Amino acid sequence: MDFISSPLYVLIILTAVSPILAYISRRFRVERMMDVYSVAGLAVITYFAITQMLNTTFQGSALTFTSIPRETASVIFIDKLSAYVTLIFVLVGLASAIFSIGYIEERKAEYYPLLLAMITGMVGVASSGDFVTFFIFWEVMSISAYVLVAFRYKSWEAIEASLKYLIMSSAGTAAILFALSLMYGVAGTLNMDALSKVFGLQDMAGELWSYAILALLLAGLGVNAAMVPFHSWLPDAHPAAPSPISAMLSGVVIKTGIYAMFRVLTVIFPSTLYNWGTALAFYAAVTMTVGNLMAMLQEDIKRLLAFSSIAHIGYIVFGISLATVNGLAGSLLHVLNHATMKGLLFLSAGAFIHTVGTRNLDELSGIGRKMPISGITFAIGAFSLAGMPGLSAFVSEFQIITASLEAGMLPFTVIMILNVLIGVAYYLRLVQIIFLKPLTPISEKAREVGPPMLMPVVALACLGIFIGAYPSPFLEMTKAIAGSLLAH
């Protein structure tokens, strides 16, 4: 496989051409052209992402693309982890693009180039072998996300949410930049492979600078991942953003920070030298607890789902804190399961909101009976993230819990189990409101949405059922990725 056939290369070309087509579509008033171009392009990229995943999984070797010596080059590096998260990013992006055909009714010529740029940024982050390349793609992703949150710019809610996201994310980016400057000062390079050799030395583990760099990186990445106390931008961004963008934010954008944590904590600052496990577990426990408790208090369906995402980020980071094959495998699988199931929930909720024009749970009462397909897919996503056996998220949550018991982290295991039970409570409440409570004058008017909005939610629901029914291949795949990270 060469770079020209990689998902990143095709995405860069697709994104670069999109403004030209956007101009043509607006000039000749054929905005449907952008629907077809974006969905068809992302479908092709999904094929390349699957091919890349199979190549790295079965050939067992990483792919590196660079034209000059690696210590000073901009490096594109694709290993099992990169290929895995790239496929997740592209799949959720494709689902959101298909849903957008029916959901986005105006300014498609502006919307789709930004969506493609955001996906390009995420895939670029996952494919970077050095922190300069990483940072460039990180900014492409972030700037696109800021603008998409404010897509409905005539609403003050959207502008306020976007500004809050911009300010908090800029602070996180500044922390990352400061950490990178310190890393360069210490190591003389920002190549990830070279950095792993420098900071993997026993002498470096005793240096104050090393811990300062690690703390700055975790704080900066924590803003992107919406970890407590850097989480407050996410619940504001979700209600303001179009629902397909909410699916992207919770499903995959916050996972770029998680991806970077996997890289930083397993490859550059291994726990065997830096002993960050307990501190990170505490960080995760606070995040999951605050996220779940706040979710229970919400009456806005999108804010509730946003706080739930914060809690599930806590579950993922808790698995990372274990620094074992089983713990990392559980976290990696939960990255997939949360991305697909939370994407499913936001898209299904978006169908409700698109039809009746409200996010208030009391006003959405009984809407599942008027929109049975959207309601059933919403229930599948809710039951999955609540940890119902037979659905996808149960597998990864159970894997993290059992791995934490194996690692002797009993107090944190109890905290996670209690948090899962809190999640069960508010997800059951959601399903009860959607299906069992009486119809309101608003929900009475609901009608099922069209095929473009139903296709992606049905596909994601089927994926959640499939992973829950046949978890073994997915667990084996994530264990192989985890093993390769710990063996670095």
C-alpha angles and dihedrals in degrees: 000000000000131000093259090064094045120110091239094057093047090047092052090052092045092050094044092053095044097081090055092052090043090057091048092048092052094042093054096030096240100128090158084076088075091053092055096041095050098043094043091046093049090047089056091047090051088057090051090047091053090048091049091049092051092047095052093041099049101029089047095210132109121241119229126188119190135132100203135041109307096233091067102020132104097246130203106202123182121184132153093287093048093049092046097053092039090059091049092050093049095044094053089042091054092048091050092048093051091047089050091063089075099026105049108066101170141035093020089156088065098036102055099048088052092048091050091047091052092051090046090053092051094048089046091053090052092048099047120116095185134040096242091060089040092055094048092053091041089059092046089055094044098047091048090050093051091054094044092052086055093043090120089054094167088072115081088210090063094047093047093048092048093049091049090049090048094050096045094042091049089054089051091047090051090054090050092048092050090050091049092051090052091047091052091048091052100038105022091227141067095205106125095219092050091046091054089058093049099045092037090071117106092231092057092055089067095052120105089217091063092056092044090054092047093049092049092049093049091048093049094045089044090063091055092045091049094236120168124295091021095051106094096097093064101063089048095046096052100060091045098047125077109266095250088056090048087055089051095046096051096029102049117346093072088046091067088071089048090050090053090050090055089053097043098042100042103032108028105024106027116196091232088071105026102037095214095147101101095041091050091047089054090048089051094047092053091047096050093044096049091044095051096042092050091047090059091059099052127109094178109085094215094047089050091052090046093055089046088057089055089054093050091050084058090055091051094048090047089058090050090051090062090065092203130120092249093046094049091044090054091049093048092050090048089053087061096040096046092045093053099037096043089045087052092050095049093046092047090047087047089057090054093047093045090054102044104018100232137103095192112117094214090055092047090057112141095000092132089070091056094043103035099170095047089042094052093047089049090051091050091053092046094048091046095053089043086063101250111173112248094038128092105255092052089066095054095040091050090047092054093047094050091045090053090052090051089051092052095244095137099153092052091044090057090049091053093048090051090049092051088053090052088052090052089055098054096038090053088049090053093051091046091054094046096048114014108037121086120273118259126215087260099047090043088070094056121120128184115269125242130270098271090061095040099048098068095043092049090048093049091047090052090050090053091052092045095052090047092051097042107027098149099085091048093047091048091049094050091045089054090051092047091049092052091052094050092045092056 
